[in-house]
Amino acid sequence: MTTVCVPAGWPATEEAALAVQDELRGRVILDEPGPAPGTGHVTGVDVAYDDERDLVAAAAVVLDAATLETVAEATAVGRVSFPYVPGLLAFREIPTVRAALDALPCSPGLVVCDGYGLAHPRRFGLASHLGVLTGLPTIGVAKNPFTFAHDDPEGPRGCHAPLLAGTEEVGRALRTRDAVKPVFVSVGHRVSLDNACAHALALTPRYRLPETTRRADALCRGALREARSE
């Protein structure tokens, strides 16, 4: 497990974090299709918090995209690097998430975040932020639609409906299980929306949430329990 310090110069105020978002947002690449579903590696990242102890644990779990077998995993634990502010959660998570990614013994390939990319009030959620900083293709697959409107997709798996900010499509509500609540897919960096949805479906053969998210969630919770016991 890697122990993480808050990076030097990391934003400490809401004003500073908003300025960083404004600076980095223009670097998001939206005109690449990204890796084909079912090829190479796909990596899930997730975090768990203990706010009373000021701890955050991150996990990165690499899967073989064709078989969904776990290839590698890594964890990192550090101090919470930013206060809780809606829309700025990436600043709480990225230092430990990057440390977990850096500790992997292989290339992560596509990174799947439990959160948002363009489906964010300032069009720069965790998946976009992480993608720009690492250069990796990233997508967001969230449990809830944040502040955006959508129609309910039709019942069968694979059906989807636009996730809308006014008339702008910022993502899709995607049905990954028949007649089960959809997930909310958005582009992070260097992946098309069609491809992001195809990846989400490839990663959900049995459950609503992607295998990447399920395994990273379990791993970061275990890492947090371990950190608490030290």
C-alpha positions as CSV (number, residue, x, y, z in Angstrom):
1,M,0.0,0.0,0.0
2,T,1.3,3.4,-1.0
3,T,1.2,6.3,1.6
4,V,0.3,9.6,0.0
5,C,1.1,13.2,1.0
6,V,-1.0,16.2,-0.3
7,P,1.0,17.4,-3.3
8,A,2.9,20.7,-3.0
9,G,0.8,23.5,-4.4
10,W,-2.4,21.5,-4.3
11,P,-5.5,23.9,-4.2
12,A,-6.6,24.6,-0.7
13,T,-9.6,26.9,-1.4
14,E,-12.7,26.7,-3.5
15,E,-11.5,29.7,-5.5
16,A,-8.2,28.0,-6.3
17,A,-9.8,24.7,-7.3
18,L,-12.2,26.5,-9.6
19,A,-9.3,28.2,-11.3
20,V,-7.6,24.9,-11.8
21,Q,-10.8,23.4,-13.4
22,D,-11.0,26.4,-15.7
23,E,-7.4,25.9,-16.7
24,L,-7.5,22.2,-17.4
25,R,-11.0,21.9,-18.9
26,G,-9.7,23.1,-22.3
27,R,-7.3,20.2,-22.5
28,V,-10.0,17.5,-22.6
29,I,-9.8,15.5,-25.8
30,L,-13.2,14.6,-27.2
31,D,-12.4,13.6,-30.8
32,E,-10.8,10.2,-30.1
33,P,-12.9,7.0,-30.1
34,G,-10.8,5.3,-27.4
35,P,-9.9,1.6,-27.1
36,A,-12.3,-0.9,-28.4
37,P,-14.4,-2.7,-25.8
38,G,-13.2,-6.2,-24.9
39,T,-9.5,-5.4,-25.8
40,G,-6.5,-4.7,-23.7
41,H,-6.8,-3.6,-20.1
42,V,-9.6,-1.7,-18.3
43,T,-9.1,-0.3,-14.8
44,G,-11.5,0.7,-12.1
45,V,-10.7,3.3,-9.5
46,D,-12.6,4.1,-6.4
47,V,-12.1,5.7,-3.0
48,A,-13.3,5.3,0.6
49,Y,-13.2,7.9,3.3
50,D,-12.8,8.1,7.1
51,D,-13.6,11.8,7.7
52,E,-13.2,11.5,11.4
53,R,-9.5,10.4,11.0
54,D,-9.0,12.5,7.9
55,L,-8.2,9.5,5.8
56,V,-8.9,8.5,2.2
57,A,-8.1,5.2,0.6
58,A,-7.9,4.7,-3.2
59,A,-7.8,1.5,-5.2
60,A,-7.0,0.7,-8.8
61,V,-8.0,-2.7,-10.2
62,V,-6.9,-3.8,-13.6
63,L,-9.0,-6.3,-15.5
64,D,-8.4,-8.1,-18.8
65,A,-11.1,-6.5,-20.9
66,A,-11.9,-9.7,-22.8
67,T,-12.3,-12.1,-19.8
68,L,-12.9,-9.6,-16.9
69,E,-10.3,-11.5,-14.9
70,T,-8.3,-9.4,-12.4
71,V,-4.8,-8.7,-13.8
72,A,-3.3,-6.4,-11.1
73,E,-4.4,-4.2,-8.2
74,A,-2.9,-1.5,-6.1
75,T,-4.0,0.8,-3.2
76,A,-2.9,4.1,-1.7
77,V,-3.9,5.8,1.5
78,G,-3.4,9.5,2.4
79,R,-4.9,12.5,4.1
80,V,-8.0,14.1,2.6
81,S,-6.6,16.7,0.3
82,F,-9.5,19.1,0.0
83,P,-12.7,20.0,1.9
84,Y,-16.1,18.6,0.8
85,V,-17.5,21.0,-1.9
86,P,-20.1,19.6,-4.4
87,G,-18.6,19.8,-7.9
88,L,-15.0,19.7,-6.6
89,L,-14.8,16.2,-5.3
90,A,-11.9,15.4,-7.7
91,F,-9.7,17.5,-5.5
92,R,-10.3,15.2,-2.6
93,E,-9.6,12.1,-4.5
94,I,-7.0,12.6,-7.3
95,P,-3.8,12.5,-5.2
96,T,-4.5,9.1,-3.8
97,V,-6.1,7.7,-7.0
98,R,-3.0,8.8,-9.0
99,A,-0.8,7.1,-6.4
100,A,-2.7,3.9,-6.8
101,L,-2.5,4.0,-10.6
102,D,1.2,4.8,-10.4
103,A,1.7,1.7,-8.2
104,L,0.3,-0.7,-10.8
105,P,2.8,-3.1,-12.4
106,C,1.2,-2.8,-15.8
107,S,-0.6,-0.3,-18.1
108,P,-4.1,0.5,-16.8
109,G,-5.5,1.0,-20.3
110,L,-9.0,2.6,-20.1
111,V,-9.8,3.9,-16.7
112,V,-13.4,3.8,-15.4
113,C,-14.3,6.2,-12.6
114,D,-17.2,5.8,-10.2
115,G,-18.4,9.4,-11.0
116,Y,-18.6,11.9,-13.8
117,G,-16.7,13.3,-16.7
118,L,-18.5,15.8,-18.9
119,A,-21.7,15.2,-16.9
120,H,-20.6,17.8,-14.4
121,P,-21.8,21.4,-13.8
122,R,-18.5,22.7,-15.2
123,R,-18.0,19.8,-17.6
124,F,-15.0,18.7,-15.7
125,G,-15.7,15.9,-13.3
126,L,-13.3,13.3,-11.8
127,A,-13.0,11.3,-15.0
128,S,-12.1,14.3,-17.1
129,H,-9.7,15.7,-14.5
130,L,-7.9,12.4,-14.1
131,G,-7.7,11.8,-17.8
132,V,-6.1,15.2,-18.5
133,L,-3.6,14.8,-15.7
134,T,-2.6,11.2,-16.7
135,G,-3.2,11.3,-20.4
136,L,-5.2,8.0,-20.1
137,P,-8.5,7.4,-21.8
138,T,-11.2,7.7,-19.1
139,I,-14.9,7.4,-18.7
140,G,-17.3,8.1,-15.8
141,V,-20.0,5.6,-14.8
142,A,-22.1,7.1,-12.0
143,K,-24.9,5.7,-9.8
144,N,-27.0,9.0,-10.0
145,P,-27.5,11.7,-12.6
146,F,-26.2,14.6,-10.5
147,T,-28.2,17.7,-11.6
148,F,-29.1,16.7,-15.2
149,A,-32.4,15.7,-16.7
150,H,-33.1,12.5,-18.6
151,D,-36.0,10.4,-19.8
152,D,-36.3,6.9,-18.4
153,P,-34.7,4.5,-20.9
154,E,-36.8,1.6,-22.2
155,G,-36.7,-1.6,-20.0
156,P,-34.3,-3.9,-21.8
157,R,-30.5,-4.0,-21.2
158,G,-28.7,-1.7,-23.6
159,C,-31.4,0.9,-23.9
160,H,-30.3,4.5,-23.2
161,A,-31.6,8.0,-23.0
162,P,-29.7,11.4,-23.3
163,L,-28.5,13.0,-20.1
164,L,-29.2,16.6,-20.8
165,A,-28.1,20.0,-19.6
166,G,-30.7,22.0,-21.4
167,T,-30.4,20.8,-25.0
168,E,-26.7,19.6,-24.6
169,E,-26.1,15.9,-24.3
170,V,-23.5,15.5,-21.5
171,G,-23.9,11.7,-21.1
172,R,-26.4,8.9,-21.2
173,A,-28.7,7.1,-18.8
174,L,-27.9,3.5,-19.7
175,R,-29.8,0.4,-18.8
176,T,-27.2,-2.3,-17.9
177,R,-29.8,-4.8,-16.5
178,D,-33.4,-5.4,-17.7
179,A,-35.9,-3.3,-15.9
180,V,-33.2,-2.1,-13.3
181,K,-32.3,1.5,-12.6
182,P,-29.9,2.8,-15.2
183,V,-26.3,4.0,-14.7
184,F,-25.1,7.4,-15.9
185,V,-22.3,7.3,-18.4
186,S,-20.2,10.2,-19.5
187,V,-17.0,10.8,-21.5
188,G,-13.9,11.7,-19.4
189,H,-11.0,12.0,-21.9
190,R,-10.0,10.5,-25.2
191,V,-13.1,8.3,-25.5
192,S,-16.4,8.8,-27.5
193,L,-19.7,8.6,-25.8
194,D,-20.8,5.6,-27.9
195,N,-17.7,3.8,-27.0
196,A,-18.1,4.7,-23.3
197,C,-21.5,3.1,-23.3
198,A,-20.2,0.0,-25.1
199,H,-17.5,-0.3,-22.4
200,A,-20.1,0.1,-19.7
201,L,-22.2,-2.8,-21.2
202,A,-19.1,-5.0,-21.6
203,L,-18.3,-4.5,-17.9
204,T,-21.8,-5.4,-16.6
205,P,-22.4,-9.0,-17.6
206,R,-24.2,-9.8,-14.3
207,Y,-24.7,-6.7,-12.2
208,R,-25.9,-3.1,-12.6
209,L,-22.5,-1.6,-11.8
210,P,-19.3,-2.3,-13.8
211,E,-17.0,-5.0,-12.5
212,T,-14.3,-2.4,-12.4
213,T,-16.2,-0.3,-9.9
214,R,-17.4,-3.3,-7.9
215,R,-13.9,-4.7,-7.4
216,A,-12.2,-1.3,-6.8
217,D,-14.9,-0.5,-4.2
218,A,-14.2,-3.7,-2.3
219,L,-10.5,-3.1,-2.4
220,C,-10.4,0.5,-1.3
221,R,-12.7,-0.4,1.7
222,G,-10.3,-3.1,2.7
223,A,-7.4,-0.7,2.4
224,L,-9.2,1.8,4.6
225,R,-9.9,-0.8,7.3
226,E,-6.2,-1.8,7.2
227,A,-5.2,1.9,7.6
228,R,-7.5,2.3,10.5
229,S,-5.9,-0.6,12.4
230,E,-2.4,0.8,12.1
